[in-house]
Each structure stands twice: as structure tokens, then as C-alpha cells.
Amino acid sequence: MVGGLEHVGVIEWIALEGLKLTGGAMLPTGMLILWLSAIASAFVDNIPFVATMIPLVEDMGRFGGIPDLNPLWWSLSLGA
């Protein structure tokens, strides 16, 4: 399912919208991922959610020019 979302461009679109919302700054982007993960994990099982978020975080790093994704990975880890 995650592969299908990537192929259709849904993951890329969500990443771009998240970057527009946060301006690509590390702290707001990390907080967005943290809170999105915390809220979504209440409704969706953690493993499929994190599997979906992995390409999203990678796309945010690529499109936002964020060289070090470690804070975003930690945000995802703590939120989920």
C-alpha cells in the first residue's frame, strides 16, 4: 500500500504540503511530525503508520534541503 501511495505521488504531495506549512524549518517540521505521529498512532497501528512515514520524512529532507534528518527521525520515533 505504501508503494502505491508513493507511485501515485500522495507521499510526495503530503511532504510538500508539510514543508509549506512549516516553512522547511527544522523545529516546526519536527513538531509537525511528532504531533502527527502521536495523533495518527492513536487510530492506526504503529508499524504501518511508521512504514508510511519513512518515505515521507525522506521526501521532506530531499525537498526541504534538510541535510541531517536525525531530529525528524526522533520526532517520528517519539510520536509513534
C-alpha positions in Angstrom: 0.0 0.0 0.0 2.8 2.4 0.8 4.4 1.6 -2.5 1.1 2.5 -4.2 0.9 5.8 -2.4 4.5 6.6 -3.4 3.9 5.6 -7.0 0.8 7.8 -7.3 2.5 10.8 -5.6 0.5 11.1 -2.5 3.5 10.8 -0.2 5.3 13.5 -2.1 2.3 15.8 -2.0 1.9 15.4 1.7 5.7 16.1 2.2 5.5 19.2 0.1 2.4 20.5 1.9 4.0 19.8 5.3 7.1 21.8 4.2 4.9 24.7 3.0 3.1 24.7 6.4 6.4 24.7 8.4 8.5 26.8 6.0 11.1 23.9 6.0 12.5 25.0 9.4 13.7 22.1 11.5 11.8 22.8 14.7 8.4 23.3 13.3 8.8 20.4 10.9 9.9 18.1 13.8 6.9 19.3 15.9 4.6 18.6 12.9 5.9 15.1 12.6 5.8 14.5 16.3 2.2 15.6 16.8 1.0 14.0 13.5 2.6 10.7 14.6 1.1 10.9 18.1 -2.4 11.6 16.9 -2.4 9.2 13.9 -0.9 6.4 16.0 -3.9 6.6 18.2 -6.1 5.5 15.3 -3.7 3.5 13.1 -1.4 0.7 14.2 2.2 2.0 14.7 4.1 -0.3 12.3 2.0 0.5 9.2 2.0 4.2 10.1 5.8 4.4 10.5 6.2 2.4 7.3 4.2 5.1 5.6 6.0 7.9 7.2 9.5 6.7 6.3 9.3 7.8 2.6 7.5 11.0 3.7 10.4 12.0 6.0 12.9 11.2 3.3 11.0 13.4 0.8 10.8 16.2 3.4 14.6 16.1 3.7 15.1 16.0 -0.1 12.6 18.7 -1.0 13.3 20.9 2.1 17.1 20.7 1.7 17.4 19.3 5.2 20.8 17.6 5.3 20.5 15.9 8.8 17.2 14.1 9.2 18.1 12.7 12.7 15.8 15.2 14.6 12.9 14.2 12.2 13.6 10.5 12.8 13.5 11.1 16.5 10.2 13.0 16.2 8.7 10.1 14.3 10.0 7.6 16.8 8.8 9.5 19.9 5.4 10.4 18.4 4.6 6.8 17.2 
